[in-house]
């Protein structure tokens, strides 16, 4: 399945990405309040120096998905659309309305769940392991060329690398007693 018209573009790291996250996180925290136990910058734009698609991934951790309205209404008021057809049942997903430039993906996960911990561990491991981050950047450039207009293919082709990193990250986490630090916002 191709997502025509959405060419995968990998860009060199931008020091603007953390600022964009902080600005969005402030707006999100103001709108959602304590419904969000955590608001974290995840994904490739959260890794200093790493080339990435210029899309800010934000994870919001909540106690439970039901009721979703206390989280959904404020996000929609900020202009994000709830994607109820997202196939991942362990998260709720929001992004800009169709037709707008894609800049932000918001992933809502249950606090303490595997789905919440996974991107935090991946991020923290990659921040501490420059060689793995460099390998990831090289892979992303290669796959962006190979799957230029096929986001699903691009994402699936990264899976083996990501799971290999997570195997190493799990060992690292056990060795150092890793746990997520404080929320980014």
C-alpha positions in Angstrom: 0.0 0.0 0.0 1.6 3.3 -1.1 0.9 6.7 0.3 1.2 8.6 -2.9 2.1 12.2 -2.8 3.9 11.8 0.5 7.5 11.5 -0.5 9.8 10.3 2.4 12.4 13.0 3.0 15.2 12.6 5.5 16.8 15.9 6.6 19.9 16.6 8.6 19.3 17.2 12.3 17.8 20.6 13.0 18.4 22.4 16.3 14.9 23.8 15.8 13.3 20.4 16.5 13.7 20.6 20.3 12.3 24.1 20.3 9.3 23.1 18.2 8.7 20.3 20.6 9.0 22.6 23.7 6.5 25.0 22.1 4.0 22.3 21.3 4.5 20.6 24.7 3.7 23.8 26.4 0.5 24.2 24.4 -0.4 20.5 25.1 0.3 20.7 28.8 -1.8 23.9 29.0 -4.7 22.3 27.2 -4.6 18.8 28.7 -3.3 19.6 32.2 -2.9 16.6 34.6 -4.8 14.2 32.2 -1.3 13.9 30.7 0.9 12.1 33.3 3.9 12.6 30.9 4.5 14.5 27.7 7.7 13.3 26.0 9.6 14.1 22.8 10.1 10.7 21.1 11.2 9.5 17.7 14.1 10.5 15.5 13.7 14.3 16.0 14.3 13.7 19.7 17.8 12.4 19.1 20.4 15.2 18.9 22.4 15.0 15.7 20.3 12.4 14.0 18.9 12.8 10.5 15.2 12.4 10.4 11.9 13.0 8.7 11.0 16.5 9.9 8.0 15.3 11.9 7.9 15.9 15.7 6.7 12.8 17.5 5.1 13.5 20.9 4.0 10.8 23.4 1.3 11.7 25.9 1.0 9.2 28.7 -2.4 8.8 30.4 -3.9 6.6 33.1 -6.5 5.0 30.8 -8.0 5.4 27.3 -11.5 5.4 28.6 -12.9 8.0 28.8 -10.9 9.5 25.9 -12.7 12.8 25.8 -10.6 14.6 28.5 -7.6 14.1 26.2 -9.3 14.1 22.8 -11.3 17.4 23.1 -8.3 19.5 24.0 -6.2 18.0 21.2 -8.9 18.6 18.7 -9.3 22.2 20.0 -5.6 22.6 19.2 -6.2 21.5 15.6 -5.2 17.8 15.8 -7.4 15.1 14.4 -8.1 11.9 16.1 -7.3 8.9 13.8 -9.8 6.3 15.0 -8.8 3.9 12.3 -5.2 3.6 13.6 -4.6 -0.2 13.6 -2.5 -0.1 16.8 -4.9 -0.8 19.6 -2.3 0.1 22.3 -2.3 3.7 21.4 -4.5 6.6 20.3 -3.1 8.7 17.5 -3.6 12.3 16.5 -2.0 14.4 13.7 -2.7 17.5 11.6 -5.9 17.5 9.5 -5.6 15.9 6.0 -4.3 18.3 3.5 -2.1 20.3 5.9 1.7 19.9 6.1 2.5 17.0 8.3 4.7 18.2 11.1 3.5 16.5 14.3 2.4 13.0 15.3 0.9 12.6 18.8 0.9 9.1 20.3 -1.2 8.6 23.4 -0.2 5.6 25.4 -1.2 4.1 28.8 1.3 5.0 31.5 3.5 2.1 32.4 2.6 0.1 29.4 5.1 -1.6 27.1 3.9 0.7 24.3 4.8 3.7 26.5 8.2 2.4 27.6 9.4 1.2 24.2 9.9 4.6 22.6 11.4 6.1 25.8 14.0 3.2 26.1 14.8 3.4 22.4 15.3 7.2 22.6 17.4 7.0 25.7 19.5 4.1 24.4 20.2 5.9 21.1 21.1 9.1 22.9 23.8 7.2 24.8 25.1 5.1 21.9 26.4 7.2 19.0 27.4 4.3 16.8 23.8 2.8 16.9 22.4 6.3 16.1 24.8 6.7 13.2 23.9 3.2 11.8 20.2 4.2 12.1 20.7 7.4 10.2 22.5 5.5 7.4 19.7 3.0 7.2 17.1 5.7 7.1 18.7 7.4 4.1 19.0 4.1 2.3 15.4 3.1 3.0 14.1 6.6 2.1 15.6 6.2 -1.3 14.4 2.6 -1.7 10.8 3.3 -0.4 10.6 6.9 -1.7 6.7 7.1 -1.7 5.9 4.0 0.3 5.7 4.9 4.0 4.5 1.5 5.1 7.4 -0.2 3.3 9.8 2.3 4.8 8.5 1.7 8.3 8.4 -2.1 7.9 12.0 -2.2 6.5 13.3 -0.4 9.7 11.7 -3.0 12.0 14.6 -5.6 12.1 17.1 -2.8 13.0 14.8 -1.4 15.6 14.3 -4.7 17.3 18.0 -5.4 17.2 18.5 -2.1 19.0 15.8 -2.9 21.5 17.5 -6.2 22.3 20.7 -4.3 23.1 18.7 -1.5 24.8 17.1 -4.1 27.1 20.5 -5.4 28.2 21.8 -1.9 28.7 18.7 -1.1 30.7 19.2 -4.1 32.9 22.9 -3.2 33.3 22.3 0.4 34.4 18.9 0.0 36.1 17.3 2.3 33.5 13.9 3.9 34.1 12.4 6.8 32.3 13.6 10.1 33.6 11.2 13.0 34.4 8.6 13.9 31.7 9.9 16.3 29.1 7.0 18.7 29.8 
